[in-house]
Amino acid sequence: MSKKVRRVPVSLDAGEIKDLPQEDIRMILRGADELISTGGRSMLAKILKGSKDKKIFEYKLNECPAYGYYQDMKLDDIAKCIDWMIKKDYLRIEYDYRLPLLVFSEKGWQIEKETFAQEIYQRMCLDVKENKARVIFEMKEVNR
């Protein structure tokens, strides 16, 4: 006899948001990149808020370039932006057993690839200018 898995329900609420600026879309995707297939909407909202939650620091999510991007907004309003991103198919929700986790859609991944590559390029340029090789050594640890 198998036990029925009860998934945590997801209810999306984008509120009155009709559109988000391209920079906001990029930063939400950048924050989501740290959580893909491991975290959900509420953890992403905490990253974007700049939360002092101990899990944020435990997993070094405070080092994400998107950390604190929406520091002046309430968590509920940040959640609405994230829900808008899901409704507009930049992000999707997939279940791992019973928990809803964030994943990129094709559209969202195309934007994030470009953002991440630009970030690496800028950091490499700084390394060349400072005659250091930090990025090259960090890249050995990056999940392809």
C-alpha positions as CSV (number, residue, x, y, z in Angstrom):
1,M,0.0,0.0,0.0
2,S,1.5,3.3,-1.0
3,K,1.2,6.5,0.9
4,K,-0.2,9.5,-0.9
5,V,2.2,12.4,-1.1
6,R,0.6,15.7,-0.1
7,R,2.3,18.5,-2.0
8,V,2.6,21.9,-0.4
9,P,0.0,24.0,-2.4
10,V,1.1,27.0,-4.3
11,S,-1.1,30.0,-4.8
12,L,0.3,32.8,-7.0
13,D,-0.7,36.4,-6.4
14,A,0.9,39.1,-8.6
15,G,-1.4,41.7,-7.1
16,E,-1.7,44.8,-9.3
17,I,1.6,44.3,-11.1
18,K,1.2,44.7,-14.8
19,D,4.8,44.8,-15.8
20,L,8.3,44.8,-14.3
21,P,11.3,46.8,-15.5
22,Q,14.0,44.7,-17.3
23,E,16.5,45.4,-14.6
24,D,14.1,43.9,-12.0
25,I,13.5,40.9,-14.1
26,R,17.3,40.3,-14.4
27,M,17.9,40.7,-10.7
28,I,15.0,38.4,-9.7
29,L,16.4,35.8,-12.1
30,R,19.9,36.4,-10.7
31,G,18.6,35.8,-7.2
32,A,16.7,32.7,-8.3
33,D,19.9,31.2,-9.8
34,E,21.2,30.6,-6.3
35,L,18.1,28.5,-5.5
36,I,17.3,26.6,-8.7
37,S,15.9,23.2,-7.8
38,T,16.9,23.7,-4.1
39,G,14.7,26.6,-2.8
40,G,11.4,28.3,-3.3
41,R,9.6,31.6,-3.5
42,S,9.9,32.6,0.1
43,M,13.7,32.1,0.2
44,L,14.1,34.1,-3.0
45,A,12.0,36.9,-1.5
46,K,14.4,36.9,1.5
47,I,17.4,37.1,-0.7
48,L,15.9,40.1,-2.7
49,K,14.9,41.8,0.6
50,G,18.4,41.4,2.1
51,S,17.1,39.3,5.0
52,K,19.3,38.5,8.0
53,D,17.7,35.0,8.3
54,K,20.4,32.6,9.5
55,K,19.8,30.2,6.5
56,I,20.7,33.1,4.2
57,F,24.1,33.4,5.8
58,E,24.5,29.6,6.4
59,Y,24.3,29.0,2.6
60,K,26.1,32.3,1.8
61,L,23.2,33.6,-0.2
62,N,24.1,37.1,1.1
63,E,27.0,37.0,-1.4
64,C,24.5,36.8,-4.3
65,P,24.6,40.1,-6.4
66,A,20.8,40.3,-6.0
67,Y,20.9,40.2,-2.2
68,G,19.1,43.3,-0.9
69,Y,18.0,44.5,-4.3
70,Y,14.5,45.2,-3.0
71,Q,15.7,46.2,0.5
72,D,13.1,49.0,0.7
73,M,10.1,46.8,-0.2
74,K,8.0,44.6,2.1
75,L,8.4,40.8,1.7
76,D,4.7,40.5,0.5
77,D,5.4,43.0,-2.3
78,I,8.6,41.2,-3.3
79,A,6.6,37.9,-3.3
80,K,4.1,39.5,-5.8
81,C,7.0,40.3,-8.1
82,I,8.2,36.7,-7.9
83,D,4.7,35.4,-8.6
84,W,4.5,37.8,-11.6
85,M,7.7,36.2,-12.9
86,I,6.2,32.8,-12.6
87,K,2.9,33.8,-14.3
88,K,4.9,35.4,-17.1
89,D,6.9,32.2,-17.5
90,Y,10.4,33.5,-16.5
91,L,10.4,31.0,-13.7
92,R,8.5,27.8,-13.0
93,I,7.7,25.7,-10.0
94,E,8.5,22.0,-10.0
95,Y,7.9,19.7,-7.1
96,D,10.6,17.6,-5.4
97,Y,8.5,15.1,-3.5
98,R,6.1,17.5,-1.8
99,L,8.0,20.8,-1.8
100,P,7.6,23.4,-4.6
101,L,11.0,24.5,-5.9
102,L,12.0,27.2,-8.4
103,V,13.4,26.4,-11.9
104,F,14.1,28.5,-14.9
105,S,11.8,28.5,-17.9
106,E,13.6,28.7,-21.3
107,K,12.9,32.4,-21.5
108,G,14.2,33.0,-18.0
109,W,17.3,30.9,-18.5
110,Q,18.2,32.8,-21.7
111,I,18.2,36.1,-19.7
112,E,20.1,34.6,-16.7
113,K,22.8,33.1,-18.9
114,E,23.5,36.5,-20.4
115,T,23.5,38.2,-17.0
116,F,25.8,35.6,-15.5
117,A,28.2,35.7,-18.4
118,Q,28.4,39.5,-18.2
119,E,29.1,39.3,-14.5
120,I,32.0,36.8,-15.1
121,Y,33.4,39.0,-17.9
122,Q,33.4,42.1,-15.7
123,R,35.1,40.2,-12.9
124,M,37.7,38.7,-15.3
125,C,38.5,42.2,-16.6
126,L,39.1,43.3,-13.0
127,D,41.3,40.4,-12.4
128,V,43.4,41.2,-15.5
129,K,43.6,44.9,-14.4
130,E,44.8,43.8,-10.9
131,N,47.0,41.0,-12.3
132,K,45.1,38.3,-10.3
133,A,43.4,35.0,-11.2
134,R,40.5,34.8,-8.8
135,V,37.7,34.1,-11.3
136,I,39.6,31.3,-13.1
137,F,40.0,29.4,-9.8
138,E,36.4,30.1,-8.8
139,M,35.1,28.8,-12.1
140,K,36.5,25.3,-11.3
141,E,33.8,25.1,-8.6
142,V,30.8,26.4,-10.7
143,N,28.1,24.0,-11.6
144,R,28.0,24.0,-15.4
